[in-house]
Amino acid sequence: MAQYTQTLNPPKTLIPKLPNPNPSISSISSFSTLKPNSKNFSTLTVSAINGARKDEVLGAIGSSLSNCLSETNLHLTVPGLKSKTRGKVRDVYDSGDYLVMVTTDRQSAFDRILASIPFKGQVLNETSLWWFDKTRHITSNAVVSAPDENVTIAKKCSVFPVEFVVRGFVTGSTDTSLWTVYRTGVRNYCGNVLPDGLVKSQKLPENILTPTTKAADHDVPVTRDEIIEHRLMSQAEYDEVSRKALSLFEYGQRVALEHGLILVDTKYEFGKGHDGSIHLIDEVHTPDSSRYWIANTYEERFQNGLEPENVDKEFLRLWFKDHCNPYEDEVLPDAPEELVRELSWRYIFLYETITKSKFKMPSTEEPIHDRISRNVARALSSLK
């Protein structure tokens, strides 16, 4: 497939525009830069209101560094589970009528596993569940139940082999990110015509859709015409899903900004149910699938040429890019413990900021795998 050349009919021409964030968002954070390890590694320090909460969370994180959920084997402990599919982050089990999706603490980027992050799986699962519930007015989803902090039981769907990436800003560090391709001279990306003069972290005048599909072990950008031509989706399916993706992103941006954050970009996956209806699947607006920036400091940092304060895994990506070639090196360095703690804290901070609820630390009295096995077995029994 041609990656960057084919245009939509007619293509959109984007005009450079300086950002205009909402000035009414109150201050919620400040950063202190740590020089020794990486120019891209800075810690997120919330205001005095949340200082005690951060200390509490960091204490729990420190106690759980050696107790992450890095692997599951529910097919050996739960009757009725037929097979296991191991994804980068999720372990998916076939129960016959449903899929059991366990979100682990594995941390991925650059299509590789980089580390295990305490509580990450629970954060992702509960963040997605919150957004799935809040976006039912835009699209149906595949969620059946959530019997455990790390588990979602979902309807089986025929998954479209396309990830719908929606972007509101020029940024990113991976090979398919908008800033990466833009600075190499690409001016037509997934059917969106981009003008000269854009700079990193600049807000686009309108959100754009940049779909990708899998080729071997990496993502390949594609256009609407290529998706339809190669029969990855029908025209009607693509048009419906693209409308839903843009609506989800617009809604997510509005909610995030109300809570002092900027939803920068994200990806969505969709599938078709047995009745032919299209459902949102996998995850939605998590710090794994999305970039989030602090809203009230964005404009000043942008004008001064500084990276926005991020509340996602971007600083992990940047650390690895500073210390190795994550695409080509066979062996990667271990993520520093300080970075692991910081990322876990950021994920919990994002969950609490978005949902306006306190993250519930899991009990340590029962091994995580035992707890999940017990809860999943009970849930599947009730669904029979």
N, C-alpha and C positions, 0 to 999 in steps of 0.2 A: 504493500500500500504506500502511496505517496504520503509522506508525513506532514509536510508543511506547505505544499504548493497549491493544492486544489482549493478553490473558493466556493462559498455558497452563492446561490443566485437569488437576490443580489447580495453581495457581501456588505457587512457593516463597516463603515469607516469611523474609527474612534479618534476623537480630537483630544489633545492633551488638556488636562484640567487640574488645577491645583486643588488639594484637598480642602474640605470645609467641614470638619467634624463638629458635632454638637457641643458648643461651649458650656452647656448647662450641666454636663456630667461632672459630679464632684470628684475630688481626688480620692483614689482608693489605693494607690501604691507608690513605692519609690524603689529604685534599684541601687545596689552597691556593687561595683565591678570588682571581680576577683582577677588580678593580673597574672598570677603565676602559671596557670594551666592553659588558658586560651583567651584570646581577645574577645571571643564570642560567648564566654561563660560568665553570666551575671546572675546574682540571686534575686529572687522576687521577695520583697519585704513589704508586707501590707502595713497600713497605718496603725496607730496605737490601739484603735478599737479591736483589731484582730491580732495584736501582738501575742497575747496570752494563748489564743487559739493556735497560732502557728507553733508556739513552743510545745503545746499539747500534741499537736499532730506530728511534729518532728520527733518527739519522744516515742510515739507509737511506731513511726516509720523505722527508727533506729532499732527498735526491738524486733522488727519483722524482716530485716534485711536477709536473714537466713531462712525465712519461712515463706518465700514467695510461691505462688502457684504457677510453676513453670511447665508442668506436664500433667495430663490427666489420663486415666485408663478406665473410664466408666463402663466400657464394654466388658470389663472383667469383674465389675462389682455391682452392676445394675441389670437385673433380668430384663430381657426383651430388647436390648440395644444390639443392633445387628452389625454395625460397622463404625469405624472411626475415620474421619478425614481431618488431618492435622493442617490447619492453616498457619499463617505467620503468627497470629494472635489467638484465634479461636480454634477449639477442638469441636468438631461437629459430629454428632452421633445420629444414626438413622434408627428411629424406633418403630418404623413401619408406616404409621399414619402421620407422624410428626418428625421434626428435626429438633434435637436437643443441642443447643449452642452454648458451650462453656467458654467464657471470656477469661483467658489466663492473664498472668502478669508479664508475659513475654513482650518485649519492646522491639518493634521492627522499624526499619527505615532503609532506604536504598535496596528494597527487596531482600533484606537480610535480618536475622535476629541479632540485636546488639546487646541486650541485657535483660534482666528481670527487675521489675519495678514494684515495690510493695504497694498493695491495694489497687494497682492499676486496673486489673480486670474488673473489680467491683465498681470502680469509678466509671469505666466505659459502659458497663452493662446498665448501671442505674442512670447514667446521663442519657443514654439512648432511650431507655424506657420513658424518661421524663419527656423527651422531645417527641417520641412516638405518640404519646398521649396528647401533647399540645398541638400536634399537626394533623390530627384526624380530620379537621375541616378542609384540609388541602388534598390529602390522599389516604387511602386505606393502607394498612401495613399488615405484616404477616405474624404479628405477635399473638400467641395464644395465652401464655401465662409466664410468670417469672417466679419459679418455686424457690430460688436461691439467689443470694446477692450476686453471684457470678453467672447465673444461668437464665437463658430465655428459651422457652419452648415455642417453636414457630410452625406455621403451616408450610407444607412443602410447596415450592414454586419452581417453575422453569425459569432459571435466571438468565436475563439478557447478558450476553458477553461484552457489555459496554459499561464502563464507569462514567457517570455524568459528573464531571468536574465543573463547578461554577466558581468564577473568580470575580472579585470586586476591586482588586489591587494588583499592581505589577510587582511581584515578589517571588521568593522561592529559591531553593538551593539544589533541588534534584534535577535530573536530566530533562524531565518533561515540564518543569515549572516555567511559568510565563517569563520571569526575569532571565532565567538561564538561556532560553531560546532567543529572547528579544535582544540580549546584548551580543549575540553572535550574528545579528543582522536579519533574523527572521522577522518579516513584517506581515505575513499572512499565516495565522495560526489557527488551525481547525475551522477555517472559513471566516475568521475574524480579521479584518484588515487593520493593522496597527500603524499609526503614524510615527515618523521620526520624533525624537525629543523626549520620549518618556524616560523617567528615571526610577530607580528602585524604590519601592514602597509607595509609589504614587497611586492615588485613587483613580480608577477608571471612571469615565463619565456615566457609564452604565455597566451593569453586570454582564459577563459574557460566559458562554458555555464552551468548554473545551473537552470534548469526550475523549476517552482513551479505550483501547482494547488490549488484550494480552497477546504478546508474541514471544514464545519461549518463556523466558523468566523476567521480562520487563514490559512496561507499559508503552504502547504506541499511540500517539495522538492521531485521531481520525476526524473526518468531516461528516456532516449529515449525509452527503451524497455517497460517500464511501461506505458508510454503515448500511445504507439501503441497497447499494449496488452489490455488496458482498453478502446480503441477506442476513446480516446480524440482527436486524429488526425490520419490520415493515414500515412504510412511511407513516401509517396511522399510529403504530406503536411508538415510533420515534417522536412524532409530534406531541402525543399525549404525555410521554415521559419528560420531554424537554420542557413543556409547560409546567409540569409539576415540579421539576427540579428548580426552575427559576423562581417559582412561587414559594417553595420551601426555603430557598436561600434568602429571598427578600424578607420573609417572615422571621427567619433566624437572625438576620441582621438587625431587624427592628427590636426584637426581644433582647438581643445581646447589648445593643446600645442603651436600652432602658436600664440595664444592669451594669453600665460602665465599661462595656467591652465592645470591640469591633470584630465581627465575624468577617474574616478576610477572604477566605476561600474554603471550599469543602468538596467532598465527593459523595455521590449517592449511588446506590445500586437498587435495581428494581427487578421484579420477577412476575411471572404470570401464574395465577392460581389455576386450580382444576376447572373452575367455572369461567376462565378466560379473563377475569378481572386482573388489573395490574396493581401490585402491592409494592410499597417501599419495604426493603429488606435490609439485613445486615446491621448497620448502625447509622446514627444520624447526629450530626453536629457534636461529635466527641472531640477531645483534644488529639486523638489519633487521626481522625479523618478530616480535621479542620485546623485552620490557623486562627488564633485569636490574639488581638492586641489590646493593650490598655488604651481606652478611648481618650482620657483627658490629657495624656502626654503625647499623643500621636503627632499633632500638628507641629509642636515646638521641635520635637526630635526630627521630624521629616525636614523641616526648614533648615536644621543644623546638620543635615546629612548623617544622622545617627540611626541605627537600627531601632525600629519600634520595640517597646517593651512587650514581649510575647508571653503568652500563658499556654504554651503547647509544646510539642516536641521539637520545634525548630532549632532551639539552642543545642539540643542533642545532635541533630544533623550537622550543625555547624562545627561542633566540637570534633566529631569524627572526620569531617572534611579537613579540619586543621591538622589532624594527627595521622591521617592515612589516606589511602585511596579506597573508599568503601565499596566502589564498584569492581575494583580489580584485585586488591590485595586478598590473598588466600586466607590469611590470619589477621584478624582485627585486634587492636588493643582493647583491654578491659576498660569499661567505662569507670571513671573514678567514683568512689563511694559518695563523695560530696555531690557529684552530679546526679547520681541515682536518688539521693535524698531530696535534692532540689526538684527533680522532675516529679517525684511522687507528691511532694507538697504542692506543686503547681497544678497537678491534675485534681487534687482534692480542693484546692482553692477555686479552680474553675467550676467544679461541680457545685460548691456551696454558693458561689457568686451567681451562677445561672439559675439554680433552682431555689435559691433563698432558703435552703434547708441545711441542717447540720449533717455532715457525713457520719454515718454510724460505723465505728470501728468494729470489725468482726470479733467475735469471741475467740479466745485462744485456748479454751478448755477442750475443744474437739478438733482433731486434725481437719484441715480444710477439705481434703479429698473425701474423708468419711462423711463430713457434713453434706457435701454436694451429692454424694451417692445416696444418702438417706433421703434428702429432699427431692431428688429427681425420681427415685423409685416410688415415693409416695405420690408425686404429681402424675406420673404416667399411669399408676394404678387408678387414680381418680378419673382419668380421661378415657378409660376403657368403656 
